[in-house]
Amino acid sequence: MYTRRLPPKALHAACRSIFNMKKIIYLLVVIIAFTSCKSKLDKITLDDNPYDQAYTGPKVIRINSISGDINSTTGAHYNTLHVAISTELYEYVLVYRNGVLVLTASRSSYAPGNAQTENIADRTVVAGTVYTYTVALKYEEGSTQKSDAVVFTTP
C-alpha cells in the first residue's frame, strides 16, 4: 500500500495555516468576550472614594493612625490621632476614648475641596494603657457620624 507524504515545504505551510487559524479563533473569542462586557464597563463610575474630590456620597470620617509621644518639657504622655475626613462641611471633631467623649476639637483650617486631615492630641492619657478610640463629626446641622474603633496602647 502506498502512502502519499507531503513534501516538507507543504507540511510546513499546512502547519503554519493551522497555527494562524488558532490565533484568529483565539482573537475572535477575546473580542467577543470584551464586547459582551462593554455594556457593563460603560456603567462603571470612579467616584466612590470618599476621600476623592469628585465624591458625592455620604460623609465619612476615619482614624488613619495614632502615634504616641512624650512632651519634652513636662514629661507627660499624649496620643495624636491622625484623622481623615471626606468633607469640608463640619465644625468639630469629637474624640471618644473607651466610649466616652473626652475631646471636642475645633476645625484646624479650611481648605477648599472634599478631603480634610486633622491631627488631634489626646493629652490625658497614661503610659502603658490600652485605649479604644472613635471619632465623629459635628456638622453645621448638628448631626454626628462615628468612625470605626481603633485600639492603641500609649507608649
C-alpha positions in Angstrom: 0.0 0.0 0.0 1.3 3.4 -1.0 1.0 6.4 1.4 1.5 9.8 -0.1 3.7 12.0 2.0 3.6 15.8 1.8 6.8 17.5 0.9 8.4 19.3 3.9 7.5 22.8 2.5 3.9 21.8 2.0 3.8 20.3 5.5 5.3 23.4 7.0 2.8 25.6 5.1 -0.1 23.5 6.4 1.1 23.7 10.0 1.5 27.4 9.7 -2.0 27.9 8.4 -3.4 25.8 11.2 -1.4 27.8 13.7 -2.7 31.1 12.1 -6.3 29.8 12.3 -5.9 29.1 16.0 -4.6 32.6 16.6 -7.6 34.0 14.6 -10.1 31.9 16.7 -8.4 33.0 19.9 -8.6 36.6 18.8 -12.3 36.2 18.0 -13.0 34.7 21.4 -11.3 37.6 23.1 -13.1 40.2 21.0 -16.5 38.6 21.8 -15.6 38.5 25.5 -14.8 42.2 25.6 -17.8 43.3 23.6 -20.1 41.3 25.8 -18.6 43.2 28.8 -18.8 46.6 27.2 -22.2 47.4 28.4 -21.1 46.6 32.0 -17.9 48.7 31.7 -19.8 51.7 30.4 -21.8 51.9 33.7 -18.7 52.0 36.0 -18.1 55.3 37.8 -14.9 56.1 39.6 -16.4 58.5 42.2 -16.9 56.1 45.0 -13.8 57.0 47.0 -15.0 59.3 49.9 -11.5 61.0 50.0 -11.6 62.0 46.4 -12.5 65.4 45.1 -15.3 64.0 42.8 -17.0 62.1 45.7 -20.7 63.0 46.2 -21.8 60.3 48.6 -22.3 60.3 52.4 -19.7 62.0 54.7 -17.0 59.7 56.1 -14.5 60.0 58.9 -11.8 57.6 59.9 -8.7 57.4 62.1 -5.8 56.8 59.7 -3.3 56.2 62.5 -2.4 57.1 66.1 1.0 58.0 67.4 2.2 58.3 71.0 4.8 60.7 72.3 6.1 62.4 75.4 6.2 66.1 76.0 9.8 67.1 76.3 9.1 69.9 78.7 6.6 68.3 81.1 7.3 64.6 80.5 3.6 64.0 80.0 2.4 61.3 77.6 0.0 62.1 74.8 -1.6 60.3 71.8 -2.1 62.0 68.5 -4.9 60.8 66.3 -4.4 61.4 62.5 -8.0 61.7 61.2 -9.2 61.7 57.6 -12.4 63.4 56.8 -14.2 63.2 53.5 -16.0 66.6 53.7 -15.2 70.2 54.4 -18.6 70.8 56.0 -18.0 70.3 59.7 -17.5 72.4 62.8 -15.8 70.0 65.3 -14.3 66.6 65.5 -15.5 64.7 68.6 -13.0 62.2 70.1 -14.3 59.3 72.1 -11.9 57.2 74.3 -13.3 53.9 75.5 -16.8 55.1 74.5 -16.7 58.4 76.5 -16.4 61.8 74.8 -13.0 63.2 76.0 -12.3 65.9 73.5 -14.0 68.3 71.1 -11.5 69.6 68.6 -12.5 72.6 66.5 -11.6 72.6 62.9 -8.0 73.4 62.4 -8.1 75.0 59.0 -10.3 75.4 55.9 -9.0 74.1 52.6 -11.5 74.0 49.7 -12.2 70.6 48.4 -13.6 67.4 50.0 -10.8 65.7 51.8 -9.6 67.1 55.1 -7.0 65.9 57.6 -6.9 66.7 61.3 -4.2 65.8 63.8 -5.7 65.8 67.3 -3.8 65.3 70.5 -5.3 63.5 73.5 -3.2 64.8 76.4 -5.0 63.0 79.3 -3.5 59.5 78.8 -1.5 57.2 81.0 1.6 55.4 79.7 1.1 51.6 79.0 -2.7 51.9 78.9 -4.7 50.4 76.1 -7.4 52.8 74.7 -10.1 52.3 72.1 -10.7 55.5 70.1 -13.6 56.5 67.8 -14.2 59.9 66.3 -17.3 61.7 65.0 -18.1 64.9 63.2 -20.3 67.7 64.4 -21.9 69.2 61.3 -23.4 72.6 60.9 -26.8 70.9 61.2 -25.8 69.2 64.4 -25.6 65.6 63.3 -22.7 63.2 64.0 -21.3 60.1 62.4 -18.8 57.8 64.2 -15.8 56.2 62.7 -14.7 52.6 63.2 -12.9 51.9 66.5 -9.1 51.9 66.7 -7.2 50.3 69.6 -3.9 51.9 70.7 -1.5 51.4 73.6 0.1 54.5 74.9 3.9 54.1 74.9 
